[in-house]
Amino acid sequence: MDLGTLIGFVSGVGLVLLVMLMSGSLMMYWDFLSLLIVVGGAACATTMRWTPAHIINAIKVGMKALFNSVDDPATIIDEIVSLADTARKNSILALEKVEVQNDFLAKAVRYMVDGYDQTVINEIIDVESASMRRRHKNGKAIFDDMGDLCPAFGMIGTVIGLIVIMANLDDPDKIGPGLAVALITTLYGSLIANMVFIPISGKLGFRASEEAVNLAIIKQGVNAILGGENPRTIRQKLDSFIGSGGEDGESEAA
């Protein structure tokens, strides 16, 4: 898990728990039925909107976005410049013996060594970029749905709790606990949405932008190497991607 995600999650959960502890016992905030209607209801509604395959893939993409960091574009640029220098001094075939850290750049190097046409390599990179964007888009949409549905089912649980209260107005002993359960359901819905699903959705969007920039750098770098350009010129071109941001990277990779 990257440091920002870890710090944000631990700090957020810790802050909420601290406030709960300062206001009373943690157990007074626990209600299994409230948790069931929020998480279970949101999960059921999401399953209706998406196929099981999409949901499983979203979980995988979400966990990858949280626990695996994207390669630093500056490191990829250094690798490309080194590859360009080797190819210029020797030949494209000499790249076969060079160890490449970035997985997709390593694939592109193998394609160059195997004599793939430049157009074919560009098409492969474009397909990979489109596939990556589609995976992240679908994953982000599913987590967005869960982020929207949790508060909605929290409100549904609250309404159910209020109905129970109204049905027991003749028994004052049941009104207080019933109102507490109704409010806890709203708390669960808002807390889970804002501490889990919405942040994961945002992280997926950020990761997609990072990966798009990296793929755009690799595409431009491969074309430059095959064109026999000077390594210093290649670095000047690729360095512009670092300051351009995700939107330019996505447009270049497309």
PyRosetta script that sets phi, psi and omega in degrees:
from pyrosetta import init, pose_from_sequence

init()
pose = pose_from_sequence("MDLGTLIGFVSGVGLVLLVMLMSGSLMMYWDFLSLLIVVGGAACATTMRWTPAHIINAIKVGMKALFNSVDDPATIIDEIVSLADTARKNSILALEKVEVQNDFLAKAVRYMVDGYDQTVINEIIDVESASMRRRHKNGKAIFDDMGDLCPAFGMIGTVIGLIVIMANLDDPDKIGPGLAVALITTLYGSLIANMVFIPISGKLGFRASEEAVNLAIIKQGVNAILGGENPRTIRQKLDSFIGSGGEDGESEAA")
pose.set_psi(1, 132.9)
pose.set_omega(1, 179.9)
pose.set_phi(2, -69.3)
pose.set_psi(2, 157.2)
pose.set_omega(2, -171.1)
pose.set_phi(3, -60.8)
pose.set_psi(3, -41.5)
pose.set_omega(3, -179.1)
pose.set_phi(4, -61.5)
pose.set_psi(4, -43.5)
pose.set_omega(4, 179.1)
pose.set_phi(5, -64.0)
pose.set_psi(5, -44.4)
pose.set_omega(5, -178.7)
pose.set_phi(6, -63.1)
pose.set_psi(6, -47.5)
pose.set_omega(6, -179.3)
pose.set_phi(7, -63.3)
pose.set_psi(7, -45.2)
pose.set_omega(7, -178.9)
pose.set_phi(8, -62.6)
pose.set_psi(8, -45.2)
pose.set_omega(8, -177.4)
pose.set_phi(9, -68.1)
pose.set_psi(9, -48.9)
pose.set_omega(9, -178.8)
pose.set_phi(10, -62.5)
pose.set_psi(10, -42.1)
pose.set_omega(10, -179.6)
pose.set_phi(11, -65.4)
pose.set_psi(11, -42.9)
pose.set_omega(11, -179.6)
pose.set_phi(12, -64.0)
pose.set_psi(12, -48.7)
pose.set_omega(12, 179.3)
pose.set_phi(13, -64.1)
pose.set_psi(13, -41.9)
pose.set_omega(13, 179.6)
pose.set_phi(14, -62.0)
pose.set_psi(14, -39.6)
pose.set_omega(14, 179.6)
pose.set_phi(15, -64.2)
pose.set_psi(15, -44.1)
pose.set_omega(15, 179.6)
pose.set_phi(16, -64.3)
pose.set_psi(16, -44.5)
pose.set_omega(16, 179.7)
pose.set_phi(17, -63.1)
pose.set_psi(17, -37.7)
pose.set_omega(17, 179.1)
pose.set_phi(18, -62.6)
pose.set_psi(18, -44.8)
pose.set_omega(18, 179.1)
pose.set_phi(19, -63.6)
pose.set_psi(19, -40.1)
pose.set_omega(19, 178.5)
pose.set_phi(20, -62.9)
pose.set_psi(20, -43.5)
pose.set_omega(20, -179.7)
pose.set_phi(21, -65.2)
pose.set_psi(21, -38.5)
pose.set_omega(21, -178.9)
pose.set_phi(22, -70.8)
pose.set_psi(22, -22.8)
pose.set_omega(22, -178.5)
pose.set_phi(23, -97.8)
pose.set_psi(23, -2.6)
pose.set_omega(23, 179.4)
pose.set_phi(24, 152.4)
pose.set_psi(24, -153.9)
pose.set_omega(24, -179.6)
pose.set_phi(25, -85.3)
pose.set_psi(25, 145.0)
pose.set_omega(25, 176.9)
pose.set_phi(26, -63.6)
pose.set_psi(26, -31.6)
pose.set_omega(26, -176.1)
pose.set_phi(27, -65.0)
pose.set_psi(27, -23.6)
pose.set_omega(27, 179.9)
pose.set_phi(28, -74.5)
pose.set_psi(28, -9.3)
pose.set_omega(28, 176.0)
pose.set_phi(29, -99.8)
pose.set_psi(29, 3.1)
pose.set_omega(29, -177.9)
pose.set_phi(30, -100.6)
pose.set_psi(30, 129.1)
pose.set_omega(30, 174.2)
pose.set_phi(31, -152.4)
pose.set_psi(31, 113.2)
pose.set_omega(31, -174.7)
pose.set_phi(32, -63.7)
pose.set_psi(32, -41.4)
pose.set_omega(32, -177.9)
pose.set_phi(33, -64.1)
pose.set_psi(33, -36.9)
pose.set_omega(33, 177.6)
pose.set_phi(34, -64.7)
pose.set_psi(34, -43.9)
pose.set_omega(34, 178.4)
pose.set_phi(35, -63.9)
pose.set_psi(35, -38.7)
pose.set_omega(35, -179.0)
pose.set_phi(36, -63.2)
pose.set_psi(36, -46.1)
pose.set_omega(36, -177.1)
pose.set_phi(37, -69.4)
pose.set_psi(37, -32.9)
pose.set_omega(37, -179.9)
pose.set_phi(38, -72.6)
pose.set_psi(38, -58.4)
pose.set_omega(38, -176.5)
pose.set_phi(39, -71.5)
pose.set_psi(39, -46.3)
pose.set_omega(39, -179.5)
pose.set_phi(40, -64.0)
pose.set_psi(40, -43.8)
pose.set_omega(40, 179.8)
pose.set_phi(41, -64.9)
pose.set_psi(41, -44.1)
pose.set_omega(41, 178.7)
pose.set_phi(42, -63.5)
pose.set_psi(42, -39.8)
pose.set_omega(42, 179.4)
pose.set_phi(43, -65.5)
pose.set_psi(43, -42.1)
pose.set_omega(43, 179.5)
pose.set_phi(44, -64.0)
pose.set_psi(44, -44.5)
pose.set_omega(44, -179.9)
pose.set_phi(45, -65.2)
pose.set_psi(45, -37.9)
pose.set_omega(45, 178.2)
pose.set_phi(46, -66.4)
pose.set_psi(46, -38.2)
pose.set_omega(46, 178.1)
pose.set_phi(47, -63.5)
pose.set_psi(47, -32.4)
pose.set_omega(47, 176.9)
pose.set_phi(48, -68.3)
pose.set_psi(48, -32.0)
pose.set_omega(48, -176.9)
pose.set_phi(49, -83.0)
pose.set_psi(49, -31.1)
pose.set_omega(49, -173.3)
pose.set_phi(50, -125.4)
pose.set_psi(50, 160.7)
pose.set_omega(50, 176.0)
pose.set_phi(51, -81.0)
pose.set_psi(51, 157.1)
pose.set_omega(51, 176.8)
pose.set_phi(52, -56.0)
pose.set_psi(52, -36.1)
pose.set_omega(52, 179.9)
pose.set_phi(53, -63.3)
pose.set_psi(53, -41.2)
pose.set_omega(53, 178.4)
pose.set_phi(54, -64.6)
pose.set_psi(54, -40.3)
pose.set_omega(54, -178.8)
pose.set_phi(55, -67.2)
pose.set_psi(55, -43.6)
pose.set_omega(55, 178.4)
pose.set_phi(56, -62.2)
pose.set_psi(56, -42.8)
pose.set_omega(56, 179.3)
pose.set_phi(57, -65.0)
pose.set_psi(57, -36.9)
pose.set_omega(57, 179.0)
pose.set_phi(58, -64.0)
pose.set_psi(58, -39.3)
pose.set_omega(58, 178.1)
pose.set_phi(59, -63.3)
pose.set_psi(59, -43.7)
pose.set_omega(59, 179.6)
pose.set_phi(60, -63.7)
pose.set_psi(60, -46.1)
pose.set_omega(60, -179.8)
pose.set_phi(61, -64.2)
pose.set_psi(61, -41.1)
pose.set_omega(61, 179.9)
pose.set_phi(62, -63.3)
pose.set_psi(62, -43.7)
pose.set_omega(62, 179.0)
pose.set_phi(63, -66.0)
pose.set_psi(63, -38.0)
pose.set_omega(63, 178.2)
pose.set_phi(64, -64.8)
pose.set_psi(64, -40.6)
pose.set_omega(64, 180.0)
pose.set_phi(65, -65.2)
pose.set_psi(65, -33.6)
pose.set_omega(65, -178.3)
pose.set_phi(66, -80.0)
pose.set_psi(66, -39.6)
pose.set_omega(66, -170.3)
pose.set_phi(67, -102.2)
pose.set_psi(67, -16.1)
pose.set_omega(67, -179.4)
pose.set_phi(68, -117.4)
pose.set_psi(68, 128.3)
pose.set_omega(68, 178.7)
pose.set_phi(69, -88.0)
pose.set_psi(69, 151.3)
pose.set_omega(69, 177.8)
pose.set_phi(70, -81.9)
pose.set_psi(70, 143.9)
pose.set_omega(70, 179.9)
pose.set_phi(71, -57.2)
pose.set_psi(71, 141.7)
pose.set_omega(71, 178.4)
pose.set_phi(72, -65.5)
pose.set_psi(72, 124.6)
pose.set_omega(72, -179.3)
pose.set_phi(73, -59.5)
pose.set_psi(73, -32.0)
pose.set_omega(73, 178.6)
pose.set_phi(74, -63.6)
pose.set_psi(74, -37.0)
pose.set_omega(74, 178.0)
pose.set_phi(75, -67.3)
pose.set_psi(75, -40.1)
pose.set_omega(75, 178.0)
pose.set_phi(76, -63.6)
pose.set_psi(76, -40.8)
pose.set_omega(76, 178.5)
pose.set_phi(77, -62.2)
pose.set_psi(77, -42.8)
pose.set_omega(77, 177.4)
pose.set_phi(78, -59.4)
pose.set_psi(78, -41.9)
pose.set_omega(78, 179.3)
pose.set_phi(79, -64.6)
pose.set_psi(79, -43.3)
pose.set_omega(79, -179.4)
pose.set_phi(80, -64.0)
pose.set_psi(80, -43.1)
pose.set_omega(80, 179.0)
pose.set_phi(81, -63.2)
pose.set_psi(81, -40.3)
pose.set_omega(81, 177.2)
pose.set_phi(82, -63.9)
pose.set_psi(82, -41.6)
pose.set_omega(82, 177.4)
pose.set_phi(83, -63.6)
pose.set_psi(83, -41.6)
pose.set_omega(83, 179.4)
pose.set_phi(84, -63.1)
pose.set_psi(84, -39.6)
pose.set_omega(84, 178.6)
pose.set_phi(85, -64.4)
pose.set_psi(85, -42.2)
pose.set_omega(85, 178.5)
pose.set_phi(86, -64.3)
pose.set_psi(86, -45.7)
pose.set_omega(86, -179.2)
pose.set_phi(87, -65.1)
pose.set_psi(87, -35.1)
pose.set_omega(87, -178.3)
pose.set_phi(88, -72.4)
pose.set_psi(88, -39.2)
pose.set_omega(88, -179.1)
pose.set_phi(89, -76.5)
pose.set_psi(89, -34.0)
pose.set_omega(89, -177.0)
pose.set_phi(90, -115.8)
pose.set_psi(90, -92.6)
pose.set_omega(90, 176.5)
pose.set_phi(91, -166.6)
pose.set_psi(91, 173.1)
pose.set_omega(91, 177.1)
pose.set_phi(92, -60.4)
pose.set_psi(92, -35.8)
pose.set_omega(92, -178.9)
pose.set_phi(93, -63.2)
pose.set_psi(93, -26.2)
pose.set_omega(93, 179.5)
pose.set_phi(94, -66.4)
pose.set_psi(94, -19.2)
pose.set_omega(94, -179.3)
pose.set_phi(95, -69.6)
pose.set_psi(95, -15.5)
pose.set_omega(95, -178.8)
pose.set_phi(96, -62.1)
pose.set_psi(96, -30.1)
pose.set_omega(96, -177.2)
pose.set_phi(97, -90.6)
pose.set_psi(97, -3.0)
pose.set_omega(97, -178.1)
pose.set_phi(98, -87.5)
pose.set_psi(98, 130.2)
pose.set_omega(98, 177.7)
pose.set_phi(99, -84.4)
pose.set_psi(99, 125.5)
pose.set_omega(99, -177.6)
pose.set_phi(100, -113.7)
pose.set_psi(100, 131.0)
pose.set_omega(100, -175.5)
pose.set_phi(101, -79.2)
pose.set_psi(101, -44.7)
pose.set_omega(101, -178.9)
pose.set_phi(102, -71.4)
pose.set_psi(102, 127.3)
pose.set_omega(102, -173.9)
pose.set_phi(103, -61.0)
pose.set_psi(103, -46.4)
pose.set_omega(103, -176.4)
pose.set_phi(104, -72.6)
pose.set_psi(104, -35.2)
pose.set_omega(104, 175.1)
pose.set_phi(105, -62.9)
pose.set_psi(105, -37.6)
pose.set_omega(105, 177.3)
pose.set_phi(106, -61.5)
pose.set_psi(106, -39.8)
pose.set_omega(106, 176.3)
pose.set_phi(107, -62.7)
pose.set_psi(107, -44.7)
pose.set_omega(107, -179.6)
pose.set_phi(108, -61.9)
pose.set_psi(108, -37.5)
pose.set_omega(108, 177.7)
pose.set_phi(109, -63.8)
pose.set_psi(109, -42.3)
pose.set_omega(109, 177.8)
pose.set_phi(110, -62.2)
pose.set_psi(110, -39.2)
pose.set_omega(110, 177.5)
pose.set_phi(111, -62.0)
pose.set_psi(111, -41.8)
pose.set_omega(111, 179.3)
pose.set_phi(112, -65.2)
pose.set_psi(112, -43.6)
pose.set_omega(112, -179.9)
pose.set_phi(113, -63.9)
pose.set_psi(113, -37.7)
pose.set_omega(113, -179.5)
pose.set_phi(114, -76.2)
pose.set_psi(114, -2.8)
pose.set_omega(114, 175.7)
pose.set_phi(115, 84.6)
pose.set_psi(115, 22.0)
pose.set_omega(115, 176.9)
pose.set_phi(116, -62.4)
pose.set_psi(116, 143.9)
pose.set_omega(116, 176.8)
pose.set_phi(117, -66.4)
pose.set_psi(117, 147.2)
pose.set_omega(117, -178.1)
pose.set_phi(118, -58.5)
pose.set_psi(118, -39.0)
pose.set_omega(118, 179.2)
pose.set_phi(119, -62.9)
pose.set_psi(119, -40.1)
pose.set_omega(119, 179.8)
pose.set_phi(120, -65.2)
pose.set_psi(120, -43.3)
pose.set_omega(120, 179.0)
pose.set_phi(121, -62.2)
pose.set_psi(121, -42.0)
pose.set_omega(121, 177.8)
pose.set_phi(122, -61.8)
pose.set_psi(122, -39.7)
pose.set_omega(122, 179.1)
pose.set_phi(123, -65.1)
pose.set_psi(123, -39.3)
pose.set_omega(123, 178.6)
pose.set_phi(124, -63.6)
pose.set_psi(124, -43.6)
pose.set_omega(124, 179.0)
pose.set_phi(125, -64.5)
pose.set_psi(125, -40.0)
pose.set_omega(125, 178.7)
pose.set_phi(126, -63.7)
pose.set_psi(126, -41.0)
pose.set_omega(126, 178.9)
pose.set_phi(127, -64.7)
pose.set_psi(127, -43.4)
pose.set_omega(127, 178.2)
pose.set_phi(128, -62.3)
pose.set_psi(128, -41.0)
pose.set_omega(128, 179.7)
pose.set_phi(129, -64.8)
pose.set_psi(129, -43.9)
pose.set_omega(129, 179.6)
pose.set_phi(130, -64.9)
pose.set_psi(130, -40.1)
pose.set_omega(130, 178.8)
pose.set_phi(131, -64.4)
pose.set_psi(131, -41.3)
pose.set_omega(131, 178.6)
pose.set_phi(132, -62.7)
pose.set_psi(132, -45.2)
pose.set_omega(132, -179.5)
pose.set_phi(133, -63.5)
pose.set_psi(133, -38.1)
pose.set_omega(133, -180.0)
pose.set_phi(134, -66.7)
pose.set_psi(134, -43.4)
pose.set_omega(134, 179.0)
pose.set_phi(135, -60.6)
pose.set_psi(135, -46.8)
pose.set_omega(135, -178.7)
pose.set_phi(136, -69.2)
pose.set_psi(136, -36.3)
pose.set_omega(136, 179.6)
pose.set_phi(137, -64.4)
pose.set_psi(137, -46.4)
pose.set_omega(137, 179.6)
pose.set_phi(138, -66.1)
pose.set_psi(138, -42.7)
pose.set_omega(138, 178.8)
pose.set_phi(139, -62.3)
pose.set_psi(139, -43.8)
pose.set_omega(139, 179.1)
pose.set_phi(140, -62.5)
pose.set_psi(140, -40.8)
pose.set_omega(140, -179.2)
pose.set_phi(141, -63.6)
pose.set_psi(141, -38.7)
pose.set_omega(141, -179.9)
pose.set_phi(142, -67.3)
pose.set_psi(142, -43.6)
pose.set_omega(142, 178.1)
pose.set_phi(143, -68.6)
pose.set_psi(143, -31.6)
pose.set_omega(143, 173.3)
pose.set_phi(144, -62.5)
pose.set_psi(144, -42.8)
pose.set_omega(144, 178.5)
pose.set_phi(145, -60.6)
pose.set_psi(145, -45.2)
pose.set_omega(145, 179.4)
pose.set_phi(146, -63.8)
pose.set_psi(146, -37.4)
pose.set_omega(146, 177.5)
pose.set_phi(147, -64.9)
pose.set_psi(147, -32.4)
pose.set_omega(147, 177.4)
pose.set_phi(148, -79.0)
pose.set_psi(148, -36.8)
pose.set_omega(148, -172.9)
pose.set_phi(149, -77.4)
pose.set_psi(149, -33.8)
pose.set_omega(149, -178.5)
pose.set_phi(150, -58.5)
pose.set_psi(150, -50.4)
pose.set_omega(150, 176.6)
pose.set_phi(151, -62.8)
pose.set_psi(151, -33.7)
pose.set_omega(151, 179.7)
pose.set_phi(152, -64.5)
pose.set_psi(152, -44.9)
pose.set_omega(152, 178.0)
pose.set_phi(153, -72.5)
pose.set_psi(153, -24.6)
pose.set_omega(153, 172.5)
pose.set_phi(154, -62.5)
pose.set_psi(154, -41.4)
pose.set_omega(154, 177.4)
pose.set_phi(155, -68.0)
pose.set_psi(155, -36.8)
pose.set_omega(155, 177.0)
pose.set_phi(156, -61.8)
pose.set_psi(156, -43.4)
pose.set_omega(156, 177.4)
pose.set_phi(157, -62.9)
pose.set_psi(157, -37.3)
pose.set_omega(157, 178.2)
pose.set_phi(158, -64.1)
pose.set_psi(158, -43.3)
pose.set_omega(158, 178.3)
pose.set_phi(159, -62.6)
pose.set_psi(159, -41.5)
pose.set_omega(159, 177.6)
pose.set_phi(160, -60.5)
pose.set_psi(160, -43.6)
pose.set_omega(160, 179.2)
pose.set_phi(161, -62.1)
pose.set_psi(161, -40.2)
pose.set_omega(161, 179.7)
pose.set_phi(162, -67.1)
pose.set_psi(162, -35.9)
pose.set_omega(162, 177.2)
pose.set_phi(163, -63.3)
pose.set_psi(163, -41.5)
pose.set_omega(163, 177.9)
pose.set_phi(164, -61.9)
pose.set_psi(164, -40.5)
pose.set_omega(164, 179.0)
pose.set_phi(165, -63.0)
pose.set_psi(165, -46.9)
pose.set_omega(165, -179.2)
pose.set_phi(166, -62.4)
pose.set_psi(166, -31.3)
pose.set_omega(166, -179.4)
pose.set_phi(167, -76.2)
pose.set_psi(167, -12.4)
pose.set_omega(167, -178.0)
pose.set_phi(168, -123.0)
pose.set_psi(168, 34.1)
pose.set_omega(168, 179.5)
pose.set_phi(169, -64.2)
pose.set_psi(169, -22.7)
pose.set_omega(169, 179.5)
pose.set_phi(170, -79.4)
pose.set_psi(170, -5.2)
pose.set_omega(170, 179.5)
pose.set_phi(171, -122.5)
pose.set_psi(171, 89.9)
pose.set_omega(171, -176.8)
pose.set_phi(172, -56.9)
pose.set_psi(172, -26.8)
pose.set_omega(172, -178.2)
pose.set_phi(173, -66.4)
pose.set_psi(173, -21.9)
pose.set_omega(173, -178.0)
pose.set_phi(174, -94.6)
pose.set_psi(174, -13.7)
pose.set_omega(174, -176.0)
pose.set_phi(175, -69.4)
pose.set_psi(175, -47.2)
pose.set_omega(175, -179.1)
pose.set_phi(176, -60.2)
pose.set_psi(176, -55.2)
pose.set_omega(176, 178.4)
pose.set_phi(177, -60.5)
pose.set_psi(177, -37.2)
pose.set_omega(177, 179.7)
pose.set_phi(178, -65.4)
pose.set_psi(178, -40.3)
pose.set_omega(178, 178.1)
pose.set_phi(179, -66.4)
pose.set_psi(179, -37.4)
pose.set_omega(179, 178.1)
pose.set_phi(180, -62.4)
pose.set_psi(180, -43.8)
pose.set_omega(180, 178.9)
pose.set_phi(181, -63.0)
pose.set_psi(181, -40.8)
pose.set_omega(181, 179.6)
pose.set_phi(182, -61.2)
pose.set_psi(182, -42.9)
pose.set_omega(182, -179.8)
pose.set_phi(183, -71.9)
pose.set_psi(183, -34.7)
pose.set_omega(183, 178.5)
pose.set_phi(184, -62.2)
pose.set_psi(184, -37.3)
pose.set_omega(184, 178.9)
pose.set_phi(185, -61.8)
pose.set_psi(185, -43.5)
pose.set_omega(185, 176.0)
pose.set_phi(186, -62.6)
pose.set_psi(186, -41.3)
pose.set_omega(186, 178.4)
pose.set_phi(187, -60.2)
pose.set_psi(187, -47.1)
pose.set_omega(187, -179.9)
pose.set_phi(188, -59.8)
pose.set_psi(188, -46.1)
pose.set_omega(188, -178.3)
pose.set_phi(189, -59.9)
pose.set_psi(189, -46.7)
pose.set_omega(189, -179.4)
pose.set_phi(190, -69.2)
pose.set_psi(190, -41.2)
pose.set_omega(190, -176.9)
pose.set_phi(191, -66.6)
pose.set_psi(191, -48.1)
pose.set_omega(191, -178.5)
pose.set_phi(192, -64.7)
pose.set_psi(192, -40.6)
pose.set_omega(192, 179.6)
pose.set_phi(193, -63.0)
pose.set_psi(193, -46.5)
pose.set_omega(193, -172.5)
pose.set_phi(194, -86.1)
pose.set_psi(194, -16.8)
pose.set_omega(194, 179.0)
pose.set_phi(195, -102.4)
pose.set_psi(195, -17.0)
pose.set_omega(195, -175.7)
pose.set_phi(196, -122.7)
pose.set_psi(196, -68.5)
pose.set_omega(196, -167.1)
pose.set_phi(197, -73.6)
pose.set_psi(197, -44.3)
pose.set_omega(197, 179.8)
pose.set_phi(198, -65.7)
pose.set_psi(198, -43.2)
pose.set_omega(198, 175.8)
pose.set_phi(199, -62.1)
pose.set_psi(199, -38.7)
pose.set_omega(199, 178.2)
pose.set_phi(200, -64.3)
pose.set_psi(200, -40.8)
pose.set_omega(200, 177.0)
pose.set_phi(201, -58.9)
pose.set_psi(201, -45.7)
pose.set_omega(201, 178.6)
pose.set_phi(202, -63.6)
pose.set_psi(202, -38.2)
pose.set_omega(202, 178.9)
pose.set_phi(203, -64.8)
pose.set_psi(203, -37.7)
pose.set_omega(203, 178.5)
pose.set_phi(204, -64.0)
pose.set_psi(204, -41.6)
pose.set_omega(204, 177.2)
pose.set_phi(205, -62.5)
pose.set_psi(205, -40.5)
pose.set_omega(205, 178.9)
pose.set_phi(206, -66.2)
pose.set_psi(206, -43.6)
pose.set_omega(206, 178.9)
pose.set_phi(207, -63.5)
pose.set_psi(207, -39.3)
pose.set_omega(207, 178.9)
pose.set_phi(208, -60.8)
pose.set_psi(208, -41.3)
pose.set_omega(208, 178.2)
pose.set_phi(209, -64.1)
pose.set_psi(209, -42.4)
pose.set_omega(209, 179.3)
pose.set_phi(210, -62.9)
pose.set_psi(210, -46.7)
pose.set_omega(210, -177.8)
pose.set_phi(211, -67.0)
pose.set_psi(211, -35.1)
pose.set_omega(211, 177.9)
pose.set_phi(212, -62.7)
pose.set_psi(212, -41.2)
pose.set_omega(212, 177.8)
pose.set_phi(213, -63.5)
pose.set_psi(213, -43.8)
pose.set_omega(213, -179.5)
pose.set_phi(214, -62.8)
pose.set_psi(214, -41.9)
pose.set_omega(214, 178.9)
pose.set_phi(215, -66.9)
pose.set_psi(215, -36.0)
pose.set_omega(215, 177.2)
pose.set_phi(216, -65.6)
pose.set_psi(216, -39.5)
pose.set_omega(216, 177.4)
pose.set_phi(217, -62.9)
pose.set_psi(217, -44.9)
pose.set_omega(217, -179.7)
pose.set_phi(218, -63.1)
pose.set_psi(218, -42.9)
pose.set_omega(218, 179.9)
pose.set_phi(219, -61.8)
pose.set_psi(219, -48.0)
pose.set_omega(219, 179.9)
pose.set_phi(220, -64.4)
pose.set_psi(220, -40.0)
pose.set_omega(220, -179.7)
pose.set_phi(221, -66.0)
pose.set_psi(221, -42.5)
pose.set_omega(221, 178.5)
pose.set_phi(222, -62.0)
pose.set_psi(222, -44.6)
pose.set_omega(222, 178.8)
pose.set_phi(223, -61.6)
pose.set_psi(223, -38.6)
pose.set_omega(223, -179.9)
pose.set_phi(224, -68.1)
pose.set_psi(224, -40.2)
pose.set_omega(224, 178.4)
pose.set_phi(225, -64.2)
pose.set_psi(225, -46.1)
pose.set_omega(225, 179.3)
pose.set_phi(226, -65.0)
pose.set_psi(226, -27.4)
pose.set_omega(226, 178.1)
pose.set_phi(227, -83.3)
pose.set_psi(227, -2.6)
pose.set_omega(227, 177.9)
pose.set_phi(228, 70.5)
pose.set_psi(228, 28.3)
pose.set_omega(228, -177.9)
pose.set_phi(229, -73.4)
pose.set_psi(229, 156.6)
pose.set_omega(229, 178.7)
pose.set_phi(230, -65.0)
pose.set_psi(230, 134.9)
pose.set_omega(230, -179.0)
pose.set_phi(231, -55.8)
pose.set_psi(231, -36.3)
pose.set_omega(231, 179.4)
pose.set_phi(232, -67.3)
pose.set_psi(232, -36.9)
pose.set_omega(232, 176.3)
pose.set_phi(233, -66.0)
pose.set_psi(233, -39.4)
pose.set_omega(233, 178.9)
pose.set_phi(234, -62.1)
pose.set_psi(234, -43.6)
pose.set_omega(234, 179.4)
pose.set_phi(235, -61.5)
pose.set_psi(235, -42.1)
pose.set_omega(235, 179.8)
pose.set_phi(236, -61.2)
pose.set_psi(236, -40.0)
pose.set_omega(236, 179.3)
pose.set_phi(237, -66.9)
pose.set_psi(237, -46.7)
pose.set_omega(237, -173.2)
pose.set_phi(238, -74.5)
pose.set_psi(238, -29.7)
pose.set_omega(238, 178.6)
pose.set_phi(239, -61.1)
pose.set_psi(239, -25.5)
pose.set_omega(239, -179.7)
pose.set_phi(240, -66.7)
pose.set_psi(240, -23.9)
pose.set_omega(240, 179.4)
pose.set_phi(241, -68.8)
pose.set_psi(241, -31.9)
pose.set_omega(241, -176.1)
pose.set_phi(242, -64.7)
pose.set_psi(242, -36.2)
pose.set_omega(242, -180.0)
pose.set_phi(243, -93.4)
pose.set_psi(243, -4.1)
pose.set_omega(243, -174.2)
pose.set_phi(244, -84.0)
pose.set_psi(244, -25.1)
pose.set_omega(244, 179.7)
pose.set_phi(245, 87.6)
pose.set_psi(245, 175.5)
pose.set_omega(245, -173.2)
pose.set_phi(246, -67.3)
pose.set_psi(246, -34.4)
pose.set_omega(246, -174.3)
pose.set_phi(247, -65.7)
pose.set_psi(247, -44.3)
pose.set_omega(247, 178.4)
pose.set_phi(248, -64.8)
pose.set_psi(248, -38.5)
pose.set_omega(248, -179.7)
pose.set_phi(249, -62.6)
pose.set_psi(249, -40.8)
pose.set_omega(249, 179.6)
pose.set_phi(250, -65.6)
pose.set_psi(250, -39.9)
pose.set_omega(250, -179.5)
pose.set_phi(251, -67.8)
pose.set_psi(251, -35.3)
pose.set_omega(251, 179.5)
pose.set_phi(252, -70.7)
pose.set_psi(252, -36.7)
pose.set_omega(252, -176.3)
pose.set_phi(253, -75.3)
pose.set_psi(253, -22.3)
pose.set_omega(253, -176.6)
pose.set_phi(254, -73.6)
pose.dump_pdb("model.pdb")
